Amino acid sequence: MNTLHVIALNIPYPPNYGGVIDIYYKLLALHRLGVRLILHCYEYERPRAPELERICAEVHYYPRRTGLLANLTLEPYNVAGRRNELLVQRLLQDDAPILFEGLHTCFCIDDPRLVGRVKVFRSCNIEHDYYRAIGQAERHPLRRLFYRLEAWRFRRYLPHAAAADLVAAVSTTDTDALRRLLPASRVAFIPCFHAHDSVSTVPGRSDFILYHAKLSVKENEQAALYLVRHVFPRLAPARCIIAGMDPTPTLLREAACQAHITVEANPTS
């Protein structure tokens, strides 16, 4: 049986936001193909998930270092806090290929001990652009400084990903960007994995308008607030629904002022 190590930036269950949706349903698809999966994931903010043991032969959890001391590094904070020697030792127990899910997990992608291993880097997005955009949306001066610094650190760190045999991008736009940023690398577009195997939409019009995002992300919150303030008022009485994880009090308060706008916080499906 083919074996694959998968290093996930977070615990990929439940699959309820973009990054972990792609990871979980990729694991599920590989399991259905008969691949023996060894999952390595970081334990923070989300509880351990016994459900992963149904599709993975092994599931290993690691702590993620956070706080000020973990930020005193030229590496991205999100990479440095995931460094773990025990994880590397487990990778060295066999010669199976390794899938790095996100630049956050690539602390050992160019480790000399892993030379000769087949390595795939799954790019979640262009991280330095992502953090720069969050920094532009952030008003708190210290958080804004952190996001700008993290953007710089990720841009500086990206060349480490050239150690991968394949870079798998999630969109055609990211594919083009990664081919420019990593000109010597093999870059391919592999769309996101998700729960739906067929299209089930029907002809006609819906009776509501939906905006869905991880609402704790500042950039997504700003987009939702723009809709609440400038777009949805013009659509009344049509139902307007904003759905996503951890909406802020500001968003909840402003949406509540208009009867035709509903915020669905932390939907389960």
C-alpha positions in Angstrom: 0.0 0.0 0.0 1.3 3.5 -0.9 2.1 5.7 2.1 2.0 9.5 2.3 3.0 11.8 5.1 0.7 14.9 5.2 1.7 17.9 7.3 -1.4 20.1 8.0 -1.1 23.6 9.4 -4.1 23.0 11.7 -6.4 20.1 12.7 -8.4 19.6 9.5 -11.7 18.6 11.2 -14.4 19.8 11.2 -13.9 21.1 7.7 -15.6 24.4 8.3 -13.3 27.0 6.7 -11.3 27.3 3.5 -7.9 26.0 4.4 -9.0 22.9 6.3 -11.9 22.1 3.8 -9.2 21.6 1.1 -7.0 19.5 3.5 -9.8 17.3 4.9 -11.4 16.4 1.6 -8.0 15.8 0.0 -7.3 13.3 2.8 -10.7 11.7 2.2 -10.1 11.4 -1.6 -6.7 9.9 -1.0 -8.1 7.4 1.5 -10.7 6.3 -1.0 -7.9 5.7 -3.4 -6.2 3.3 -1.0 -3.4 5.6 0.1 -2.1 5.0 3.7 -2.0 8.4 5.3 0.2 9.5 8.1 -1.2 12.9 9.3 0.8 15.4 11.3 -1.1 18.4 12.5 -0.8 21.3 15.0 -3.0 21.4 18.0 -4.3 25.0 18.7 -7.7 26.6 18.8 -9.3 23.4 17.6 -9.8 20.1 19.6 -8.3 16.7 18.6 -10.6 15.0 16.1 -11.1 11.2 16.4 -12.9 11.4 13.1 -9.5 11.7 11.4 -8.5 8.3 12.6 -11.2 6.8 10.3 -9.3 7.9 7.2 -5.7 8.1 8.4 -3.5 5.2 9.5 -1.7 7.5 12.0 -2.6 10.9 13.4 0.1 12.9 15.3 -0.6 16.1 17.1 2.1 18.8 17.8 2.0 22.0 19.9 2.3 25.3 18.1 4.4 27.9 19.9 2.7 31.3 20.1 3.3 34.6 21.8 6.1 37.2 21.8 9.1 34.9 22.1 7.9 32.9 19.1 7.7 36.2 17.2 11.4 37.0 17.7 12.6 35.5 14.5 13.4 36.3 10.9 11.3 33.3 9.8 7.6 33.9 9.6 6.0 33.6 13.0 3.6 31.0 11.5 6.5 28.9 10.4 8.9 29.3 13.4 6.1 28.3 15.8 5.6 25.0 14.1 9.2 23.8 14.1 9.2 20.4 15.7 12.1 17.9 15.8 9.8 15.0 16.8 7.8 15.5 13.6 11.0 15.4 11.5 12.1 12.2 13.3 8.8 10.6 12.4 9.3 11.6 8.8 12.7 9.9 8.9 11.2 6.5 9.9 10.4 5.7 6.2 11.0 7.1 2.8 7.4 7.9 1.9 6.5 11.1 0.0 5.6 14.2 2.0 2.8 16.7 1.4 3.3 20.1 3.0 0.0 21.8 3.4 0.7 25.5 3.3 3.9 27.5 3.6 3.3 27.5 7.4 4.4 23.8 7.5 7.5 24.1 5.4 10.1 24.5 8.2 11.8 21.2 7.2 11.1 21.2 3.4 14.8 21.8 2.7 16.2 19.9 5.6 19.3 18.0 4.4 18.0 14.9 6.2 15.1 14.8 3.7 17.2 15.1 0.5 15.9 12.5 -2.0 12.4 12.4 -0.6 9.5 13.2 -2.9 8.0 16.5 -1.6 4.9 18.4 -2.6 4.1 21.9 -1.4 0.4 22.8 -1.5 0.2 26.5 -1.6 -2.9 27.8 0.2 -2.5 31.3 -1.2 0.3 33.8 -1.9 1.0 34.3 1.8 2.8 37.6 1.6 0.0 39.1 -0.4 -2.5 37.7 2.0 -0.9 39.1 5.1 -0.2 42.4 3.4 -3.9 42.7 2.6 -4.9 41.9 6.2 -2.4 44.5 7.4 -4.0 47.1 5.1 -7.4 46.3 6.6 -6.3 46.3 10.2 -6.7 49.5 12.3 -5.0 48.5 15.5 -1.4 49.7 15.1 0.4 46.8 16.7 -1.6 44.2 14.8 -1.1 46.2 11.6 2.7 46.2 12.2 2.6 42.4 12.8 0.8 41.6 9.6 3.1 43.8 7.6 6.2 42.2 9.2 4.7 38.7 8.6 4.1 39.6 5.0 7.8 40.6 4.6 9.0 37.5 6.4 6.8 35.2 4.2 8.0 36.9 1.0 11.6 36.3 2.2 10.8 32.7 3.2 9.1 31.6 0.0 12.2 30.4 -1.9 12.5 27.6 0.6 9.5 26.0 -1.2 11.7 25.5 -4.2 12.9 22.3 -2.5 9.6 20.7 -3.4 9.3 18.4 -6.4 5.9 19.9 -7.1 4.2 23.1 -6.1 0.4 22.7 -6.2 -1.5 26.0 -6.5 -5.2 26.4 -5.6 -6.1 28.8 -8.4 -4.9 29.8 -11.9 -4.0 33.3 -10.6 -1.8 31.7 -7.9 -0.3 29.3 -10.5 0.9 32.3 -12.6 2.2 34.1 -9.5 4.1 31.1 -8.2 5.6 30.5 -11.6 7.0 34.0 -11.5 8.1 33.8 -7.9 9.6 30.3 -8.2 10.8 30.2 -11.8 12.8 26.9 -11.4 10.0 25.0 -9.8 7.4 22.8 -11.3 4.1 24.5 -10.6 0.7 23.0 -11.3 -2.9 24.1 -10.8 -4.9 21.6 -8.6 -8.3 23.0 -7.6 -9.5 22.9 -4.0 -11.0 19.7 -2.7 -14.5 19.9 -1.2 -17.5 17.9 -0.2 -19.5 18.2 -3.5 -19.1 15.7 -6.3 -21.9 17.0 -8.5 -23.7 20.2 -9.4 -27.2 20.3 -7.8 -28.4 23.8 -8.6 -31.7 24.2 -10.3 -32.9 26.9 -12.8 -34.5 30.1 -11.5 -33.8 32.6 -8.8 -33.2 32.1 -5.1 -35.1 33.9 -2.4 -32.0 35.1 -0.6 -28.5 36.6 -1.2 -25.5 34.9 0.6 -22.1 36.2 1.6 -19.9 33.5 3.2 -16.5 33.9 4.7 -14.4 33.4 7.8 -15.7 36.5 9.5 -12.9 36.8 12.1 -10.5 37.7 9.3 -10.3 41.5 9.2 -10.4 41.7 5.4 -13.5 39.5 5.2 -15.2 41.5 8.0 -14.5 44.7 6.1 -16.1 43.2 3.0 -19.2 42.2 5.0 -19.5 45.6 6.6 -19.3 47.2 3.1 -22.2 45.0 2.0 -24.2 45.9 5.1 -23.6 49.6 4.7 -23.7 50.1 1.0 -25.2 47.2 -0.9 -27.7 45.2 1.1 -29.8 48.3 2.1 -30.5 48.8 -1.6 -31.7 45.2 -2.0 -34.5 45.3 0.7 -36.8 43.5 1.2 -34.8 40.7 -0.3 -33.2 38.4 2.4 -29.5 39.0 2.8 -27.5 36.4 4.8 -23.9 36.7 6.0 -22.6 33.4 7.2 -19.2 32.4 8.7 -17.1 31.8 11.7 -16.7 34.2 14.6 -18.4 37.4 13.4 -17.4 40.5 15.3 -19.7 42.5 17.6 -19.4 45.4 15.2 -20.8 43.3 12.3 -23.5 41.7 14.4 -24.6 45.2 15.7 -24.7 46.8 12.3 -26.5 43.9 10.6 -29.1 43.8 13.4 -30.3 47.4 12.4 -31.8 46.1 9.2 -34.6 43.5 9.4 -33.8 41.8 6.0 -30.1 41.1 7.0 -29.3 38.0 9.0 -25.9 36.9 10.3 -25.5 33.1 10.6 -22.6 32.7 13.1 -20.5 29.5 13.0 -22.8 27.4 10.7 -22.2 23.7 10.9 -23.2 22.9 7.4 
